[in-house]
Amino acid sequence: MKKSAIVSIVLLLAGATLGQQLPSGDAKLGTHGYDAFEKPQACKSCHVDIYFQWQQSMMAQAYTHHWDEIEYFDLAVEHAKVDPSLKGAVDGCNGCHTPMAYMAGDVTPPRPSENSRANESVNCEVCHTIVGWSGDVPYNFSFQTSPGRIKYGAKPGLVSPHHETQFLDLYQQTEFCGNCHNEKSPFGAWVKSTQIEWKEGPYAAEGVPCQTCHMPKALSRNAIMAEEDLVAQHLFHGAHDPGKLAGTVELRMHPDEREIPYDGTVLISVQLFNGKAGHKFPTGSVEDRIVWLHVTATDSKGRTYHLPVDRKGFDGEEYTIAGDVLAYQDMGIPKGIADFAGVQRDGVPAGNRIFRMPYFDPQGRMTIMQWNTQSFGVDYRIGPRETKIETFTWRLPEDIPVGKVTFQAELFYQKLVKPVADFLGVPEEESEIMPINFANTWIEVYE
């Protein structure tokens, strides 16, 4: 066995042993002060590229991001004041969104406008001092941390003039990500399960971990004094990156006949293939996110018609077809609104197919408050390498002109359901409509 392999195994076992002696999850509350962790600016002095990559990622904004601030302070914190049994779970939000604040016992942390160290969110030190995790499945910040002079990572044999470095195989495993990208609510519901979805999918079987797509390697320098090498880029691009979202799902469509009489009916089929994401789409905070398919027809005189999706008849399908219904009534609890009627559930054209998994509160009402989630509706998301087929049966209008009719299918995504965003005063960029993909087909109408 090569010496480097022996060293790697020794360091891995040392890290595992160290991890077993350290607290994880809720037990980390108040275990380390802020001073135990260096500021990102200290890392910037050597790791310039990596610092700026991190700075523009959601890792650097996990606590300061506008929707996260509104959701946490205006909903979660206020809800825990009404129902103190939720305080532990609400405090635990910080275990992933600003781990240093949680480990410092700084809960509830100051608002981002106060510029405390909680604003560092998930910084360099948080990740590179992790030495293990506990439990059978990583979730709810189950990572174990050992802050100090040693910084851990995925490459053996590195030397730094500022700190010691050690290789740990954990940094190449998806469980590292699962510590925060899997989450259980206080009711035991898996309100985030991205790493679990990956593990159950085809990419896990092929040995393609999260890091391959979200930290792609490129020939560069990981420090200003280092030689060029393949370096994992600290991009962490995902649900907030238009480039990452674009083309996630491929669309194709076709009619059942090319030539249709003016008083006939056409059946349009749309195939949606998740060829890009190694987990379900959408994933993560699925209670917030919405993906929908919008199909239109345009006749030879330029008139446009919206086509509603055909129903399939499965249980819970009503939550997957846009309608004019109210939901999210439990937001009235933290907002202090008695008998709150809710807001519009979908905010997209009625009849569109929605790819989602609805979350339900203890009263069985649809919710966007993950800490108040007890159960789920039908999971109608698109799995990795899964193809879904949606059909649209359209009886041609009586006055449709002869000639060519073109059809367009468009798949859209929103990070936050717009009626919720509007109700809570979330900046419009968080509910912007982001295009994923489109497809076209046509028929010829004759007399």
C-alpha positions in Angstrom: 0.0 0.0 0.0 1.3 3.5 -0.9 2.4 5.8 2.0 -0.2 8.4 0.9 -3.0 5.9 1.1 -1.9 4.8 4.6 -1.8 8.4 5.7 -5.2 9.1 4.3 -6.7 6.1 6.2 -5.0 7.1 9.4 -6.4 10.7 9.1 -9.8 9.4 8.3 -9.9 7.1 11.3 -8.5 9.9 13.5 -11.3 12.2 12.3 -14.0 9.6 12.9 -12.7 9.0 16.4 -12.6 12.8 17.1 -16.1 13.2 15.7 -17.4 10.5 18.1 -16.2 12.7 21.0 -17.9 15.9 19.9 -21.5 17.1 20.2 -23.8 17.2 17.1 -27.2 18.7 16.3 -29.0 20.4 19.2 -26.1 19.5 21.6 -23.9 22.0 19.8 -25.8 25.0 21.1 -23.5 27.2 23.1 -20.4 25.0 22.7 -18.1 27.4 20.8 -17.9 31.2 20.9 -17.5 33.3 17.8 -13.8 33.8 18.6 -13.2 30.1 18.0 -13.7 30.7 14.3 -11.7 32.9 11.9 -13.4 35.4 9.8 -13.7 34.8 6.0 -11.4 37.8 5.3 -8.6 35.9 6.9 -9.1 33.1 4.4 -9.3 35.6 1.5 -5.7 36.7 2.0 -4.6 33.4 0.4 -7.7 31.8 -1.1 -8.7 34.8 -3.3 -10.7 32.9 -6.0 -12.4 30.6 -3.5 -13.4 33.5 -1.3 -15.1 35.4 -4.1 -16.8 32.3 -5.3 -18.2 31.7 -1.8 -19.1 35.3 -1.4 -21.6 35.3 -4.3 -23.1 31.9 -3.3 -26.1 31.3 -1.1 -23.8 29.8 1.5 -22.6 33.3 2.2 -26.2 34.6 2.3 -27.9 31.8 4.2 -28.7 34.1 7.1 -28.8 37.5 5.3 -30.9 36.6 2.3 -34.1 38.6 2.3 -36.6 35.7 2.1 -34.8 33.8 4.8 -34.8 36.8 7.1 -38.5 37.4 6.6 -39.4 33.8 7.0 -37.3 33.5 10.1 -38.1 36.7 12.0 -41.6 37.4 10.8 -43.0 33.8 10.8 -40.8 31.3 12.7 -39.7 33.5 15.7 -43.2 35.0 16.1 -44.7 31.5 15.9 -42.5 30.3 18.7 -43.6 33.1 20.8 -47.2 31.9 20.4 -46.3 28.3 20.8 -43.2 27.9 23.0 -42.9 24.2 22.2 -41.6 25.2 18.8 -38.7 27.4 20.1 -36.1 24.6 20.0 -36.9 23.9 16.3 -37.0 27.6 15.5 -33.6 28.2 17.2 -32.4 25.2 15.3 -32.9 27.0 12.0 -29.6 28.8 12.8 -27.8 25.5 13.1 -27.6 25.5 9.3 -28.3 29.1 8.3 -25.7 30.6 10.7 -24.0 27.7 12.5 -21.5 30.0 14.3 -24.3 31.9 16.0 -25.9 28.6 17.1 -22.7 27.2 18.4 -22.0 30.6 20.2 -25.5 30.3 21.8 -26.5 33.5 20.1 -30.1 32.7 19.5 -32.2 34.4 18.4 -29.3 36.2 16.6 -29.5 39.9 15.8 -31.2 40.8 12.5 -28.8 41.1 9.5 -29.0 44.9 9.6 -27.1 44.8 12.9 -24.0 43.4 11.1 -23.1 40.8 13.8 -21.0 37.8 13.0 -24.2 35.8 12.5 -24.1 37.5 9.0 -21.2 35.3 8.0 -23.8 32.5 7.5 -22.1 29.3 6.3 -18.5 30.6 6.1 -15.2 28.9 5.4 -14.5 28.0 9.0 -17.8 26.3 9.5 -17.3 23.9 6.7 -13.5 23.3 7.1 -13.6 22.5 10.8 -16.2 19.7 10.4 -14.7 16.3 11.4 -17.7 14.0 11.4 -21.4 13.6 11.8 -23.7 11.4 14.0 -26.6 9.1 13.4 -27.6 6.8 10.6 -28.8 9.6 8.3 -27.3 13.1 8.4 -29.9 15.8 9.0 -30.6 18.9 11.1 -27.0 20.1 11.4 -25.8 16.7 12.7 -22.2 17.6 11.8 -19.5 17.6 14.5 -17.0 20.5 14.6 -13.5 20.9 15.9 -12.5 24.6 15.4 -8.8 25.4 15.8 -5.6 25.6 13.8 -6.3 22.4 11.8 -8.4 23.0 8.7 -9.9 19.9 7.0 -10.5 19.2 3.4 -10.7 16.8 0.4 -7.0 16.9 -0.7 -4.2 15.2 1.1 -0.7 16.6 1.4 -1.4 20.3 1.3 0.8 22.8 3.2 -0.3 26.3 4.4 1.8 29.0 6.1 -1.2 30.0 8.2 -2.8 26.8 9.4 -2.4 23.1 9.4 -4.3 21.0 6.9 -5.6 17.5 7.1 -7.4 15.3 4.6 -10.7 13.7 5.6 -12.7 11.5 3.3 -15.9 13.0 4.7 -15.4 16.0 2.4 -15.9 13.7 -0.6 -19.0 12.2 0.7 -22.6 13.3 0.2 -23.3 12.9 3.9 -21.3 16.1 4.4 -24.0 17.9 2.4 -26.8 15.9 4.0 -26.2 17.5 7.4 -28.1 20.6 6.3 -29.8 19.5 3.1 -31.8 16.9 4.9 -34.1 18.2 7.6 -36.9 16.8 9.9 -39.6 19.0 11.3 -40.6 18.8 15.0 -43.3 16.3 13.9 -40.7 14.0 12.3 -41.5 14.9 8.7 -38.7 15.1 6.2 -39.2 18.7 5.1 -35.8 18.6 3.2 -34.4 15.4 1.7 -32.1 16.4 -1.1 -29.3 14.1 -0.1 -31.7 11.2 0.6 -33.3 11.8 -2.9 -29.8 11.6 -4.4 -29.0 8.4 -2.5 -32.2 6.7 -3.8 -31.5 7.8 -7.4 -29.2 6.7 -10.2 -26.3 9.0 -9.6 -25.6 7.4 -6.2 -25.3 4.0 -7.9 -22.9 5.5 -10.4 -20.7 7.2 -7.7 -21.5 10.8 -8.8 -21.8 12.8 -5.6 -23.3 16.2 -4.9 -19.9 17.8 -5.2 -19.5 16.8 -8.8 -22.3 19.2 -9.9 -22.3 21.8 -7.2 -18.5 22.1 -6.8 -17.2 21.3 -10.2 -13.4 20.9 -10.6 -11.4 23.1 -12.9 -7.7 23.7 -13.5 -6.8 26.6 -11.2 -5.0 27.5 -7.9 -6.6 26.9 -4.5 -4.3 29.5 -3.0 -2.1 32.3 -4.4 1.1 30.4 -3.5 -0.1 27.0 -4.9 0.6 25.4 -8.2 -2.1 24.8 -10.7 -4.2 21.7 -10.1 -7.8 20.5 -10.4 -9.5 22.5 -7.8 -13.1 22.2 -6.6 -14.8 25.5 -7.4 -16.8 26.8 -4.4 -19.8 27.8 -6.5 -22.5 25.9 -4.7 -24.9 27.0 -7.5 -28.4 25.6 -7.2 -32.0 26.9 -6.9 -31.0 30.6 -7.0 -28.8 30.3 -10.1 -30.6 30.8 -13.5 -27.8 29.0 -15.3 -28.1 26.0 -13.1 -31.9 25.9 -13.5 -32.0 26.4 -17.2 -32.5 23.1 -19.1 -32.9 21.1 -15.9 -35.9 19.4 -17.5 -36.0 18.7 -21.2 -39.4 19.1 -23.0 -40.7 17.6 -26.2 -44.3 17.6 -27.5 -46.4 16.2 -30.4 -50.0 16.0 -31.5 -51.8 12.7 -32.1 -52.6 13.9 -35.7 -51.0 16.5 -37.9 -54.2 17.3 -39.9 -57.4 18.0 -37.9 -60.8 19.0 -39.3 -62.1 22.4 -38.1 -64.7 20.7 -35.8 -62.3 18.1 -34.5 -60.3 17.5 -31.3 -56.5 17.3 -30.9 -54.5 15.5 -28.3 -51.2 17.1 -27.4 -48.6 15.0 -25.5 -45.7 16.7 -23.6 -42.7 14.7 -22.3 -40.7 16.1 -19.5 -37.3 14.5 -18.7 -35.2 15.4 -15.7 -31.8 14.9 -17.3 -29.8 17.3 -15.3 -30.6 17.2 -11.5 -29.3 14.3 -9.4 -32.3 14.7 -7.1 -36.0 15.5 -7.5 -37.0 18.7 -9.2 -37.9 20.9 -7.4 -36.0 19.9 -4.2 -34.9 21.5 -0.9 -37.5 23.9 0.5 -40.3 22.3 -1.5 -43.0 24.0 0.5 -41.9 27.4 -1.0 -41.1 26.3 -4.5 -43.3 25.8 -7.5 -42.7 24.4 -11.0 -45.5 24.5 -13.6 -46.2 23.5 -17.2 -48.0 26.1 -19.3 -49.3 25.1 -22.8 -50.8 27.5 -25.4 -52.1 27.2 -28.9 -51.9 30.0 -31.5 -54.1 29.9 -34.6 -53.4 31.1 -38.1 -54.9 34.6 -37.3 -52.6 35.0 -34.2 -55.3 34.3 -31.6 -53.8 32.5 -28.5 -55.6 29.9 -26.3 -54.6 28.5 -23.0 -54.9 24.7 -22.7 -55.6 23.1 -19.3 -53.9 19.8 -18.5 -55.8 16.5 -18.7 -56.5 15.0 -15.3 -54.9 11.6 -14.5 -57.1 10.8 -11.5 -54.5 10.0 -8.8 -55.0 10.7 -5.1 -54.1 14.3 -4.2 -54.0 15.4 -7.9 -56.0 18.6 -7.0 -52.8 20.0 -5.5 -51.0 19.5 -8.8 -53.4 21.5 -10.9 -53.4 25.2 -10.5 -56.8 26.5 -9.2 -58.4 29.5 -7.6 -58.2 28.2 -4.0 -56.8 29.6 -0.7 -54.1 28.0 1.4 -51.4 28.8 4.0 -53.9 29.8 6.7 -51.4 28.9 9.5 -49.5 32.1 8.6 -52.2 33.9 10.5 -50.8 32.4 13.8 -47.4 34.3 13.7 -49.0 37.3 12.0 -51.6 37.6 14.7 -54.5 37.4 12.3 -57.5 35.6 13.8 -59.4 33.3 11.4 -57.0 34.1 8.6 -58.6 33.0 5.3 -55.2 32.4 3.7 -53.8 33.6 0.3 -54.1 32.2 -3.2 -52.4 28.8 -3.2 -50.7 28.8 -6.6 -50.6 32.2 -8.3 -50.3 30.7 -11.8 -52.9 30.3 -14.5 -55.7 27.8 -13.5 -55.4 24.5 -15.2 -51.6 24.3 -15.4 -49.9 21.2 -14.2 -47.8 21.9 -11.1 -44.8 19.7 -10.1 -44.7 19.9 -6.3 -45.2 18.1 -3.0 -47.7 19.9 -0.7 -46.8 20.3 3.0 -49.6 20.1 5.6 -49.8 21.6 9.1 -51.2 19.6 12.1 -54.7 20.8 11.1 -54.3 19.3 7.6 -53.9 22.7 5.9 -51.3 23.4 3.2 -48.4 25.3 4.7 -45.1 27.0 3.7 -43.9 26.9 7.4 -41.7 23.8 7.4 -41.4 23.8 11.2 -45.1 23.5 11.3 -45.3 20.6 8.9 -46.7 17.3 10.1 -47.5 15.5 6.8 -47.3 15.6 3.0 -49.6 15.3 0.0 -48.8 13.5 -3.2 -45.1 13.8 -4.3 -45.5 14.9 -7.9 -42.0 16.2 -8.5 -39.8 14.9 -11.3 -37.1 12.5 -10.1 -33.6 12.2 -11.5 -33.8 10.8 -15.0 -37.5 10.4 -14.7 -39.8 11.2 -17.6 -43.4 12.4 -17.0 -46.0 12.7 -19.8 -48.7 15.2 -19.6 -51.6 15.4 -22.1 -53.8 18.2 -23.3 -57.1 17.4 -25.0 -58.3 20.4 -27.0 -61.7 20.7 -28.7 -61.1 23.2 -31.5 -63.1 26.4 -31.1 -66.1 26.7 -33.4 -64.6 29.9 -35.0 -61.1 28.6 -35.5 -59.7 29.6 -38.9 -58.2 27.0 -41.2 -54.5 26.8 -41.5 -51.6 26.1 -39.2 -52.0 26.1 -35.4 -48.8 26.2 -33.4 -48.4 24.9 -29.8 -45.9 25.9 -27.2 -45.1 24.2 -23.9 -43.2 26.2 -21.3 -41.9 25.0 -18.0 -41.5 27.7 -15.3 -40.1 27.9 -11.8 -40.5 30.2 -8.8 -38.5 30.0 -5.6 -41.5 31.3 -3.7 -45.2 31.1 -4.5 -46.0 34.7 -5.5 -49.2 35.2 -3.4 -47.1 34.3 -0.3 -44.3 36.6 -1.3 -46.8 39.5 -1.9 -48.5 38.9 1.4 -45.3 38.9 3.4 -43.7 41.8 1.5 -40.8 39.7 0.1 -38.8 41.5 -2.7 -40.1 40.6 -6.1 -36.9 38.9 -7.2 -37.7 36.0 -4.9 -40.9 35.3 -6.8 -39.6 36.1 -10.3 -40.7 33.6 -13.0 -37.6 31.7 -14.1 -37.9 29.8 -17.4 -36.6 26.2 -17.4 -37.3 25.0 -20.9 -39.8 25.0 -23.8 -41.0 23.0 -26.8 -43.1 23.5 -29.9 -45.3 21.6 -32.3 -48.1 22.2 -34.8 -51.1 20.9 -36.6 -53.0 21.9 -39.8 -56.7 22.7 -39.5 -58.8 22.0 -42.6 -62.5 22.3 -43.6 
